[in-house]
Amino acid sequence: MKLFKAAVLGLGISLAAQAVAAQNWMLDTAASALIFGSVKKDAIGEIHRMGFASGMVEASGAAALTLDLASVETGIDVRNTRILEHVFGGMAEAGITANIDMNTVEALGVGETMTYDLSATLHFLGTEIRFSEPVIAVRLSDSRAMIVSDGMIWFDTEELGIDAGVDMLQELASLPSITRAVPVTFRLVFDMQM
């Protein structure tokens, strides 16, 4: 009888753990950001950023994030406006889809980290670009986790379909050059939905 009760209790704990692991995770847009760099005049590097409008990882691991292109911040208002108009073509959003195994992240103790390769697709101005990069996952609390890029992801402006827009920025700013390789990093903070 004791063995039966222990088995039932063990099964109950296992099912409860699976139920917890099968939660959706919502992106904390205020704590998350995408950061990208540019180089002008061959030697002047600058850092820019934009935020996310929304994001969620479903219990299945399917993740969908929406970039808020209108939130682009370069530190110069007129450049922000020009990027929105000429590079982004007035588009307000872009998307990222991926599969994130949050069960593995949930298995981490609070304060523990792990590194793994994340495969994702950037949906940007009608173009789909697949990429895979190492990321670091950190368990911040029982219901909060963070995933950050472990290095830089490099995109090129031709691949992104924005060469003409960058040409226009260069012309408007009377610059001799703007580098066409764009380094990107990101910080994603998720809260478990109870």
Biotite code that builds the C-alpha atoms (Angstrom):
import biotite.structure as struc

atoms = struc.array([
    struc.Atom([0.000, 0.000, 0.000], chain_id="A", res_id=1, res_name="MET", atom_name="CA", element="C"),
    struc.Atom([2.832, 2.393, 0.893], chain_id="A", res_id=2, res_name="LYS", atom_name="CA", element="C"),
    struc.Atom([4.514, 1.573, -2.407], chain_id="A", res_id=3, res_name="LEU", atom_name="CA", element="C"),
    struc.Atom([1.263, 2.318, -4.276], chain_id="A", res_id=4, res_name="PHE", atom_name="CA", element="C"),
    struc.Atom([0.854, 5.673, -2.474], chain_id="A", res_id=5, res_name="LYS", atom_name="CA", element="C"),
    struc.Atom([4.467, 6.579, -3.254], chain_id="A", res_id=6, res_name="ALA", atom_name="CA", element="C"),
    struc.Atom([3.930, 5.712, -6.937], chain_id="A", res_id=7, res_name="ALA", atom_name="CA", element="C"),
    struc.Atom([0.755, 7.814, -7.083], chain_id="A", res_id=8, res_name="VAL", atom_name="CA", element="C"),
    struc.Atom([2.507, 10.702, -5.325], chain_id="A", res_id=9, res_name="LEU", atom_name="CA", element="C"),
    struc.Atom([5.470, 10.389, -7.716], chain_id="A", res_id=10, res_name="GLY", atom_name="CA", element="C"),
    struc.Atom([3.123, 10.376, -10.712], chain_id="A", res_id=11, res_name="LEU", atom_name="CA", element="C"),
    struc.Atom([1.330, 13.431, -9.345], chain_id="A", res_id=12, res_name="GLY", atom_name="CA", element="C"),
    struc.Atom([4.607, 15.325, -8.913], chain_id="A", res_id=13, res_name="ILE", atom_name="CA", element="C"),
    struc.Atom([5.725, 14.318, -12.413], chain_id="A", res_id=14, res_name="SER", atom_name="CA", element="C"),
    struc.Atom([2.430, 15.479, -13.962], chain_id="A", res_id=15, res_name="LEU", atom_name="CA", element="C"),
    struc.Atom([2.577, 18.737, -11.992], chain_id="A", res_id=16, res_name="ALA", atom_name="CA", element="C"),
    struc.Atom([6.130, 19.345, -13.242], chain_id="A", res_id=17, res_name="ALA", atom_name="CA", element="C"),
    struc.Atom([5.004, 18.674, -16.819], chain_id="A", res_id=18, res_name="GLN", atom_name="CA", element="C"),
    struc.Atom([2.073, 21.077, -16.367], chain_id="A", res_id=19, res_name="ALA", atom_name="CA", element="C"),
    struc.Atom([4.433, 23.796, -15.162], chain_id="A", res_id=20, res_name="VAL", atom_name="CA", element="C"),
    struc.Atom([6.802, 23.100, -18.072], chain_id="A", res_id=21, res_name="ALA", atom_name="CA", element="C"),
    struc.Atom([3.942, 23.410, -20.540], chain_id="A", res_id=22, res_name="ALA", atom_name="CA", element="C"),
    struc.Atom([3.383, 27.117, -19.920], chain_id="A", res_id=23, res_name="GLN", atom_name="CA", element="C"),
    struc.Atom([3.510, 29.969, -22.394], chain_id="A", res_id=24, res_name="ASN", atom_name="CA", element="C"),
    struc.Atom([6.210, 32.611, -21.918], chain_id="A", res_id=25, res_name="TRP", atom_name="CA", element="C"),
    struc.Atom([5.456, 36.262, -22.696], chain_id="A", res_id=26, res_name="MET", atom_name="CA", element="C"),
    struc.Atom([8.158, 38.681, -23.828], chain_id="A", res_id=27, res_name="LEU", atom_name="CA", element="C"),
    struc.Atom([8.762, 41.620, -21.489], chain_id="A", res_id=28, res_name="ASP", atom_name="CA", element="C"),
    struc.Atom([9.036, 44.262, -24.213], chain_id="A", res_id=29, res_name="THR", atom_name="CA", element="C"),
    struc.Atom([10.279, 46.943, -21.808], chain_id="A", res_id=30, res_name="ALA", atom_name="CA", element="C"),
    struc.Atom([13.271, 44.792, -20.788], chain_id="A", res_id=31, res_name="ALA", atom_name="CA", element="C"),
    struc.Atom([14.057, 43.410, -24.262], chain_id="A", res_id=32, res_name="SER", atom_name="CA", element="C"),
    struc.Atom([15.906, 45.037, -27.153], chain_id="A", res_id=33, res_name="ALA", atom_name="CA", element="C"),
    struc.Atom([17.674, 44.457, -30.446], chain_id="A", res_id=34, res_name="LEU", atom_name="CA", element="C"),
    struc.Atom([20.962, 46.347, -30.851], chain_id="A", res_id=35, res_name="ILE", atom_name="CA", element="C"),
    struc.Atom([22.720, 46.872, -34.180], chain_id="A", res_id=36, res_name="PHE", atom_name="CA", element="C"),
    struc.Atom([25.806, 48.710, -35.321], chain_id="A", res_id=37, res_name="GLY", atom_name="CA", element="C"),
    struc.Atom([26.962, 50.707, -38.316], chain_id="A", res_id=38, res_name="SER", atom_name="CA", element="C"),
    struc.Atom([30.235, 52.197, -39.534], chain_id="A", res_id=39, res_name="VAL", atom_name="CA", element="C"),
    struc.Atom([30.394, 55.432, -41.490], chain_id="A", res_id=40, res_name="LYS", atom_name="CA", element="C"),
    struc.Atom([33.387, 57.150, -43.107], chain_id="A", res_id=41, res_name="LYS", atom_name="CA", element="C"),
    struc.Atom([35.224, 53.801, -42.859], chain_id="A", res_id=42, res_name="ASP", atom_name="CA", element="C"),
    struc.Atom([36.159, 54.353, -39.203], chain_id="A", res_id=43, res_name="ALA", atom_name="CA", element="C"),
    struc.Atom([33.267, 55.797, -37.140], chain_id="A", res_id=44, res_name="ILE", atom_name="CA", element="C"),
    struc.Atom([31.291, 53.060, -35.436], chain_id="A", res_id=45, res_name="GLY", atom_name="CA", element="C"),
    struc.Atom([27.850, 53.734, -33.932], chain_id="A", res_id=46, res_name="GLU", atom_name="CA", element="C"),
    struc.Atom([25.398, 51.692, -31.892], chain_id="A", res_id=47, res_name="ILE", atom_name="CA", element="C"),
    struc.Atom([21.643, 51.793, -32.516], chain_id="A", res_id=48, res_name="HIS", atom_name="CA", element="C"),
    struc.Atom([18.710, 49.964, -31.004], chain_id="A", res_id=49, res_name="ARG", atom_name="CA", element="C"),
    struc.Atom([15.058, 49.145, -31.421], chain_id="A", res_id=50, res_name="MET", atom_name="CA", element="C"),
    struc.Atom([12.434, 47.528, -29.263], chain_id="A", res_id=51, res_name="GLY", atom_name="CA", element="C"),
    struc.Atom([9.904, 44.750, -29.603], chain_id="A", res_id=52, res_name="PHE", atom_name="CA", element="C"),
    struc.Atom([6.168, 45.295, -29.968], chain_id="A", res_id=53, res_name="ALA", atom_name="CA", element="C"),
    struc.Atom([5.297, 41.808, -28.710], chain_id="A", res_id=54, res_name="SER", atom_name="CA", element="C"),
    struc.Atom([6.559, 38.268, -28.344], chain_id="A", res_id=55, res_name="GLY", atom_name="CA", element="C"),
    struc.Atom([5.604, 34.881, -27.003], chain_id="A", res_id=56, res_name="MET", atom_name="CA", element="C"),
    struc.Atom([6.983, 31.364, -26.719], chain_id="A", res_id=57, res_name="VAL", atom_name="CA", element="C"),
    struc.Atom([4.164, 28.819, -26.719], chain_id="A", res_id=58, res_name="GLU", atom_name="CA", element="C"),
    struc.Atom([4.245, 25.664, -24.631], chain_id="A", res_id=59, res_name="ALA", atom_name="CA", element="C"),
    struc.Atom([5.266, 23.789, -27.803], chain_id="A", res_id=60, res_name="SER", atom_name="CA", element="C"),
    struc.Atom([8.386, 25.973, -28.093], chain_id="A", res_id=61, res_name="GLY", atom_name="CA", element="C"),
    struc.Atom([7.128, 27.926, -31.097], chain_id="A", res_id=62, res_name="ALA", atom_name="CA", element="C"),
    struc.Atom([8.303, 31.519, -30.676], chain_id="A", res_id=63, res_name="ALA", atom_name="CA", element="C"),
    struc.Atom([7.053, 34.595, -32.510], chain_id="A", res_id=64, res_name="ALA", atom_name="CA", element="C"),
    struc.Atom([8.534, 38.042, -31.851], chain_id="A", res_id=65, res_name="LEU", atom_name="CA", element="C"),
    struc.Atom([7.517, 41.333, -33.428], chain_id="A", res_id=66, res_name="THR", atom_name="CA", element="C"),
    struc.Atom([10.147, 44.039, -33.872], chain_id="A", res_id=67, res_name="LEU", atom_name="CA", element="C"),
    struc.Atom([8.910, 47.620, -33.541], chain_id="A", res_id=68, res_name="ASP", atom_name="CA", element="C"),
    struc.Atom([10.773, 49.237, -36.454], chain_id="A", res_id=69, res_name="LEU", atom_name="CA", element="C"),
    struc.Atom([9.291, 52.633, -35.579], chain_id="A", res_id=70, res_name="ALA", atom_name="CA", element="C"),
    struc.Atom([11.167, 52.512, -32.252], chain_id="A", res_id=71, res_name="SER", atom_name="CA", element="C"),
    struc.Atom([14.562, 52.667, -33.979], chain_id="A", res_id=72, res_name="VAL", atom_name="CA", element="C"),
    struc.Atom([16.893, 54.921, -31.975], chain_id="A", res_id=73, res_name="GLU", atom_name="CA", element="C"),
    struc.Atom([20.207, 56.052, -33.442], chain_id="A", res_id=74, res_name="THR", atom_name="CA", element="C"),
    struc.Atom([20.786, 59.051, -31.197], chain_id="A", res_id=75, res_name="GLY", atom_name="CA", element="C"),
    struc.Atom([19.975, 61.494, -34.014], chain_id="A", res_id=76, res_name="ILE", atom_name="CA", element="C"),
    struc.Atom([16.304, 62.324, -34.628], chain_id="A", res_id=77, res_name="ASP", atom_name="CA", element="C"),
    struc.Atom([16.654, 63.184, -38.313], chain_id="A", res_id=78, res_name="VAL", atom_name="CA", element="C"),
    struc.Atom([18.533, 59.919, -38.920], chain_id="A", res_id=79, res_name="ARG", atom_name="CA", element="C"),
    struc.Atom([15.772, 57.956, -37.152], chain_id="A", res_id=80, res_name="ASN", atom_name="CA", element="C"),
    struc.Atom([13.232, 59.556, -39.501], chain_id="A", res_id=81, res_name="THR", atom_name="CA", element="C"),
    struc.Atom([15.365, 58.876, -42.579], chain_id="A", res_id=82, res_name="ARG", atom_name="CA", element="C"),
    struc.Atom([15.872, 55.227, -41.639], chain_id="A", res_id=83, res_name="ILE", atom_name="CA", element="C"),
    struc.Atom([12.136, 54.767, -41.151], chain_id="A", res_id=84, res_name="LEU", atom_name="CA", element="C"),
    struc.Atom([11.361, 56.405, -44.491], chain_id="A", res_id=85, res_name="GLU", atom_name="CA", element="C"),
    struc.Atom([14.169, 55.248, -46.761], chain_id="A", res_id=86, res_name="HIS", atom_name="CA", element="C"),
    struc.Atom([15.512, 52.020, -45.238], chain_id="A", res_id=87, res_name="VAL", atom_name="CA", element="C"),
    struc.Atom([12.343, 50.552, -43.712], chain_id="A", res_id=88, res_name="PHE", atom_name="CA", element="C"),
    struc.Atom([10.073, 52.036, -46.386], chain_id="A", res_id=89, res_name="GLY", atom_name="CA", element="C"),
    struc.Atom([7.530, 53.161, -43.816], chain_id="A", res_id=90, res_name="GLY", atom_name="CA", element="C"),
    struc.Atom([7.002, 49.605, -42.540], chain_id="A", res_id=91, res_name="MET", atom_name="CA", element="C"),
    struc.Atom([6.192, 49.529, -38.829], chain_id="A", res_id=92, res_name="ALA", atom_name="CA", element="C"),
    struc.Atom([7.092, 45.945, -37.945], chain_id="A", res_id=93, res_name="GLU", atom_name="CA", element="C"),
    struc.Atom([9.295, 42.964, -38.731], chain_id="A", res_id=94, res_name="ALA", atom_name="CA", element="C"),
    struc.Atom([9.141, 39.473, -37.260], chain_id="A", res_id=95, res_name="GLY", atom_name="CA", element="C"),
    struc.Atom([11.339, 36.734, -35.899], chain_id="A", res_id=96, res_name="ILE", atom_name="CA", element="C"),
    struc.Atom([10.176, 33.141, -35.605], chain_id="A", res_id=97, res_name="THR", atom_name="CA", element="C"),
    struc.Atom([12.090, 30.357, -33.872], chain_id="A", res_id=98, res_name="ALA", atom_name="CA", element="C"),
    struc.Atom([11.722, 27.252, -31.781], chain_id="A", res_id=99, res_name="ASN", atom_name="CA", element="C"),
    struc.Atom([12.908, 27.796, -28.211], chain_id="A", res_id=100, res_name="ILE", atom_name="CA", element="C"),
    struc.Atom([12.991, 24.800, -25.869], chain_id="A", res_id=101, res_name="ASP", atom_name="CA", element="C"),
    struc.Atom([11.786, 26.548, -22.722], chain_id="A", res_id=102, res_name="MET", atom_name="CA", element="C"),
    struc.Atom([11.523, 23.169, -20.948], chain_id="A", res_id=103, res_name="ASN", atom_name="CA", element="C"),
    struc.Atom([15.316, 23.078, -20.914], chain_id="A", res_id=104, res_name="THR", atom_name="CA", element="C"),
    struc.Atom([15.448, 26.671, -19.684], chain_id="A", res_id=105, res_name="VAL", atom_name="CA", element="C"),
    struc.Atom([12.881, 25.850, -16.998], chain_id="A", res_id=106, res_name="GLU", atom_name="CA", element="C"),
    struc.Atom([15.093, 22.980, -15.813], chain_id="A", res_id=107, res_name="ALA", atom_name="CA", element="C"),
    struc.Atom([17.797, 25.492, -14.861], chain_id="A", res_id=108, res_name="LEU", atom_name="CA", element="C"),
    struc.Atom([18.033, 26.582, -11.247], chain_id="A", res_id=109, res_name="GLY", atom_name="CA", element="C"),
    struc.Atom([17.593, 30.277, -10.498], chain_id="A", res_id=110, res_name="VAL", atom_name="CA", element="C"),
    struc.Atom([20.834, 32.006, -11.440], chain_id="A", res_id=111, res_name="GLY", atom_name="CA", element="C"),
    struc.Atom([22.048, 29.146, -13.641], chain_id="A", res_id=112, res_name="GLU", atom_name="CA", element="C"),
    struc.Atom([22.949, 29.626, -17.296], chain_id="A", res_id=113, res_name="THR", atom_name="CA", element="C"),
    struc.Atom([23.327, 27.487, -20.373], chain_id="A", res_id=114, res_name="MET", atom_name="CA", element="C"),
    struc.Atom([24.563, 28.060, -23.911], chain_id="A", res_id=115, res_name="THR", atom_name="CA", element="C"),
    struc.Atom([22.953, 26.538, -27.000], chain_id="A", res_id=116, res_name="TYR", atom_name="CA", element="C"),
    struc.Atom([22.478, 27.222, -30.709], chain_id="A", res_id=117, res_name="ASP", atom_name="CA", element="C"),
    struc.Atom([19.271, 29.021, -31.618], chain_id="A", res_id=118, res_name="LEU", atom_name="CA", element="C"),
    struc.Atom([17.920, 28.673, -35.150], chain_id="A", res_id=119, res_name="SER", atom_name="CA", element="C"),
    struc.Atom([15.527, 31.396, -36.236], chain_id="A", res_id=120, res_name="ALA", atom_name="CA", element="C"),
    struc.Atom([14.068, 33.196, -39.236], chain_id="A", res_id=121, res_name="THR", atom_name="CA", element="C"),
    struc.Atom([13.996, 36.965, -39.664], chain_id="A", res_id=122, res_name="LEU", atom_name="CA", element="C"),
    struc.Atom([10.935, 38.183, -41.605], chain_id="A", res_id=123, res_name="HIS", atom_name="CA", element="C"),
    struc.Atom([12.063, 41.605, -42.782], chain_id="A", res_id=124, res_name="PHE", atom_name="CA", element="C"),
    struc.Atom([10.433, 43.772, -45.469], chain_id="A", res_id=125, res_name="LEU", atom_name="CA", element="C"),
    struc.Atom([9.204, 40.771, -47.442], chain_id="A", res_id=126, res_name="GLY", atom_name="CA", element="C"),
    struc.Atom([12.471, 38.855, -47.110], chain_id="A", res_id=127, res_name="THR", atom_name="CA", element="C"),
    struc.Atom([13.017, 35.722, -45.012], chain_id="A", res_id=128, res_name="GLU", atom_name="CA", element="C"),
    struc.Atom([16.535, 35.157, -43.696], chain_id="A", res_id=129, res_name="ILE", atom_name="CA", element="C"),
    struc.Atom([17.388, 32.036, -41.710], chain_id="A", res_id=130, res_name="ARG", atom_name="CA", element="C"),
    struc.Atom([20.189, 32.207, -39.189], chain_id="A", res_id=131, res_name="PHE", atom_name="CA", element="C"),
    struc.Atom([21.626, 30.130, -36.366], chain_id="A", res_id=132, res_name="SER", atom_name="CA", element="C"),
    struc.Atom([23.685, 31.619, -33.556], chain_id="A", res_id=133, res_name="GLU", atom_name="CA", element="C"),
    struc.Atom([24.782, 30.651, -30.048], chain_id="A", res_id=134, res_name="PRO", atom_name="CA", element="C"),
    struc.Atom([22.755, 32.206, -27.242], chain_id="A", res_id=135, res_name="VAL", atom_name="CA", element="C"),
    struc.Atom([22.991, 32.238, -23.463], chain_id="A", res_id=136, res_name="ILE", atom_name="CA", element="C"),
    struc.Atom([19.872, 31.426, -21.439], chain_id="A", res_id=137, res_name="ALA", atom_name="CA", element="C"),
    struc.Atom([19.674, 32.628, -17.825], chain_id="A", res_id=138, res_name="VAL", atom_name="CA", element="C"),
    struc.Atom([17.009, 31.614, -15.295], chain_id="A", res_id=139, res_name="ARG", atom_name="CA", element="C"),
    struc.Atom([16.348, 34.896, -13.479], chain_id="A", res_id=140, res_name="LEU", atom_name="CA", element="C"),
    struc.Atom([13.626, 33.610, -11.150], chain_id="A", res_id=141, res_name="SER", atom_name="CA", element="C"),
    struc.Atom([11.020, 30.848, -10.979], chain_id="A", res_id=142, res_name="ASP", atom_name="CA", element="C"),
    struc.Atom([8.918, 32.714, -13.530], chain_id="A", res_id=143, res_name="SER", atom_name="CA", element="C"),
    struc.Atom([11.439, 34.845, -15.436], chain_id="A", res_id=144, res_name="ARG", atom_name="CA", element="C"),
    struc.Atom([14.185, 33.980, -17.933], chain_id="A", res_id=145, res_name="ALA", atom_name="CA", element="C"),
    struc.Atom([16.499, 35.853, -20.264], chain_id="A", res_id=146, res_name="MET", atom_name="CA", element="C"),
    struc.Atom([18.047, 34.820, -23.584], chain_id="A", res_id=147, res_name="ILE", atom_name="CA", element="C"),
    struc.Atom([20.888, 36.904, -25.008], chain_id="A", res_id=148, res_name="VAL", atom_name="CA", element="C"),
    struc.Atom([23.040, 36.479, -28.081], chain_id="A", res_id=149, res_name="SER", atom_name="CA", element="C"),
    struc.Atom([26.479, 35.062, -27.310], chain_id="A", res_id=150, res_name="ASP", atom_name="CA", element="C"),
    struc.Atom([28.282, 37.231, -29.851], chain_id="A", res_id=151, res_name="GLY", atom_name="CA", element="C"),
    struc.Atom([27.117, 39.142, -32.914], chain_id="A", res_id=152, res_name="MET", atom_name="CA", element="C"),
    struc.Atom([24.885, 38.070, -35.772], chain_id="A", res_id=153, res_name="ILE", atom_name="CA", element="C"),
    struc.Atom([26.035, 39.588, -39.074], chain_id="A", res_id=154, res_name="TRP", atom_name="CA", element="C"),
    struc.Atom([23.615, 40.576, -41.809], chain_id="A", res_id=155, res_name="PHE", atom_name="CA", element="C"),
    struc.Atom([24.443, 42.328, -45.023], chain_id="A", res_id=156, res_name="ASP", atom_name="CA", element="C"),
    struc.Atom([22.319, 45.125, -46.435], chain_id="A", res_id=157, res_name="THR", atom_name="CA", element="C"),
    struc.Atom([21.954, 43.428, -49.827], chain_id="A", res_id=158, res_name="GLU", atom_name="CA", element="C"),
    struc.Atom([20.655, 40.260, -48.159], chain_id="A", res_id=159, res_name="GLU", atom_name="CA", element="C"),
    struc.Atom([18.211, 42.405, -46.156], chain_id="A", res_id=160, res_name="LEU", atom_name="CA", element="C"),
    struc.Atom([17.063, 44.169, -49.319], chain_id="A", res_id=161, res_name="GLY", atom_name="CA", element="C"),
    struc.Atom([17.936, 47.647, -48.017], chain_id="A", res_id=162, res_name="ILE", atom_name="CA", element="C"),
    struc.Atom([20.943, 48.626, -50.160], chain_id="A", res_id=163, res_name="ASP", atom_name="CA", element="C"),
    struc.Atom([18.993, 51.342, -51.959], chain_id="A", res_id=164, res_name="ALA", atom_name="CA", element="C"),
    struc.Atom([17.804, 52.797, -48.651], chain_id="A", res_id=165, res_name="GLY", atom_name="CA", element="C"),
    struc.Atom([21.344, 52.859, -47.254], chain_id="A", res_id=166, res_name="VAL", atom_name="CA", element="C"),
    struc.Atom([22.519, 54.506, -50.495], chain_id="A", res_id=167, res_name="ASP", atom_name="CA", element="C"),
    struc.Atom([19.927, 57.222, -49.866], chain_id="A", res_id=168, res_name="MET", atom_name="CA", element="C"),
    struc.Atom([21.060, 57.699, -46.251], chain_id="A", res_id=169, res_name="LEU", atom_name="CA", element="C"),
    struc.Atom([24.627, 58.042, -47.440], chain_id="A", res_id=170, res_name="GLN", atom_name="CA", element="C"),
    struc.Atom([23.628, 60.625, -50.034], chain_id="A", res_id=171, res_name="GLU", atom_name="CA", element="C"),
    struc.Atom([21.424, 62.659, -47.667], chain_id="A", res_id=172, res_name="LEU", atom_name="CA", element="C"),
    struc.Atom([24.157, 62.763, -45.007], chain_id="A", res_id=173, res_name="ALA", atom_name="CA", element="C"),
    struc.Atom([26.894, 63.478, -47.599], chain_id="A", res_id=174, res_name="SER", atom_name="CA", element="C"),
    struc.Atom([28.933, 60.536, -46.345], chain_id="A", res_id=175, res_name="LEU", atom_name="CA", element="C"),
    struc.Atom([31.729, 58.889, -48.337], chain_id="A", res_id=176, res_name="PRO", atom_name="CA", element="C"),
    struc.Atom([30.689, 55.457, -47.054], chain_id="A", res_id=177, res_name="SER", atom_name="CA", element="C"),
    struc.Atom([28.381, 53.416, -44.838], chain_id="A", res_id=178, res_name="ILE", atom_name="CA", element="C"),
    struc.Atom([29.542, 49.847, -44.245], chain_id="A", res_id=179, res_name="THR", atom_name="CA", element="C"),
    struc.Atom([27.131, 47.245, -45.634], chain_id="A", res_id=180, res_name="ARG", atom_name="CA", element="C"),
    struc.Atom([27.762, 44.608, -42.941], chain_id="A", res_id=181, res_name="ALA", atom_name="CA", element="C"),
    struc.Atom([25.446, 45.019, -39.957], chain_id="A", res_id=182, res_name="VAL", atom_name="CA", element="C"),
    struc.Atom([26.314, 43.420, -36.582], chain_id="A", res_id=183, res_name="PRO", atom_name="CA", element="C"),
    struc.Atom([23.280, 42.591, -34.425], chain_id="A", res_id=184, res_name="VAL", atom_name="CA", element="C"),
    struc.Atom([22.844, 41.447, -30.814], chain_id="A", res_id=185, res_name="THR", atom_name="CA", element="C"),
    struc.Atom([19.696, 41.003, -28.749], chain_id="A", res_id=186, res_name="PHE", atom_name="CA", element="C"),
    struc.Atom([18.343, 40.645, -25.229], chain_id="A", res_id=187, res_name="ARG", atom_name="CA", element="C"),
    struc.Atom([15.046, 38.814, -24.698], chain_id="A", res_id=188, res_name="LEU", atom_name="CA", element="C"),
    struc.Atom([13.389, 38.661, -21.276], chain_id="A", res_id=189, res_name="VAL", atom_name="CA", element="C"),
    struc.Atom([10.422, 36.323, -20.834], chain_id="A", res_id=190, res_name="PHE", atom_name="CA", element="C"),
    struc.Atom([7.867, 35.917, -18.041], chain_id="A", res_id=191, res_name="ASP", atom_name="CA", element="C"),
    struc.Atom([6.086, 32.609, -17.516], chain_id="A", res_id=192, res_name="MET", atom_name="CA", element="C"),
    struc.Atom([2.310, 32.893, -17.909], chain_id="A", res_id=193, res_name="GLN", atom_name="CA", element="C"),
    struc.Atom([0.605, 31.151, -15.011], chain_id="A", res_id=194, res_name="MET", atom_name="CA", element="C"),
])
